[in-house]
Amino acid sequence: MWGIVGGNLEKLETAWQGAEREIREEIGEVDILKIMPLEKFVARDNDFSFHTYLCIIKKEFIPDLNPEHDGYAWVAYKKWPRPLHYGLKNTLQKKHNLSKIETVFHLGELLNK
């Protein structure tokens, strides 16, 4: 099942600090140029929530995967691998999230010309 980097927050950690830590722990050091909040999901009972960020990098790299991951893939916009983790699939089906992602992909293409 395909998913993204993620995990629980540690005490007194902000959502972004947790994302940075999880990135380092799961795929190694990454030179992130810009970060965009994509969405915040909160369960109906308010007992569970997660934040999803879109990280913009200069170029593709080979991640240093920890044991939580079996592989990785760089994919084109809307060419998601399958099967997707349920939460990620839900995120990628929302029009406002796709609009943000599409904007970033198109800007990247323009900057690389």
N, C-alpha and C positions, 0 to 999 in steps of 0.2 A: 504494500500500500504506500502510495506517495504522499508525503507531507512536507512540512517545513520545520525549521528550527523552532524550538519552543520549550517551555517548562514553567515551573512554579516560581513565584517571587520569593526571595529570601527576606528576612525581617528588615524593615525600614527601607527596602529597595523600591525605587519607582519602577513603573512599567518599562521605561526606556533603559534604565540601568539593568533590569532583568534581561531585556532583549540583548543588550551588549554582552552580558555575561554568558548567556546561553549560546550566542553566536561563537564566542571564543571557545567555550567548552565543547561545542558540537562540531564546528567546522574550522576552528583555528582563527588566527588573526586575519581580519578583513579590513581593507582600506575603504571605508564607507564615505562617499562624497556627500551624500544627502540622505535624509530619512524623511519619509512621509507616513504619518499615521493613516492607516487604511480603514480600520474599523475597530470598534470596541463592542464585544458581545457580552451581554449579561443575561444569565439564565432567569427564567420567570420567578424562581424562588430567591433570587439574589445571592445564592450560595456559591455560584461559580461565574467567573468572568474571564475573558481573555482579550488582549490587545493584539492586533495584527498590524505590522509595519511593512512598508515597501522600502527596501534599502537600495539606493542607487550607487553603483560601483563604476569604476572607469572601464574595466575589462573583465572578461571571464577569467577564472582562476581554477586551479585544482584544489578543492578543499581538503583539509586534514581531518577526515571524518573520525569521530569517536565511535565506540561500539554500539551507540544507539542507532546508527545508520548503516545500511547495507550498500548504498550507492547514491549517486547524484546525477542530475541531468540539467543542462542548460537548454531551455526550450523557447521557441518563438511564441509571440503573443497568441493566445487562444489555442495553442497546440500543446495543452497540458497532458502530462503522462497519465496513464490509467493503470489500476484504479486509484482515484484520489481519496485521501482521508476525508471522512464525512464533513468535518468542520471546514476544511480547505475547499472542498467542492461547493459547500454552501456559500463561502466567502466569494468564490469565483463566479457564482451565478448571479450575484447582486449587481444591478446595472450601475449604481454609483461607484462601486469598487472597480468594475471593469473600465469605467470612464477614467478614473484616476490612473489605472495601470496603462491603459491605451495612450493617454497623454504622455506618460513617462517614456513608453516605447517609441512614440513618434518623435519626441524631443531628442532622444538618444540617436535615432536615425539621422535627424537633421544635423546634430553636432558632429557626427562621424563622417559627414560628407566632405 
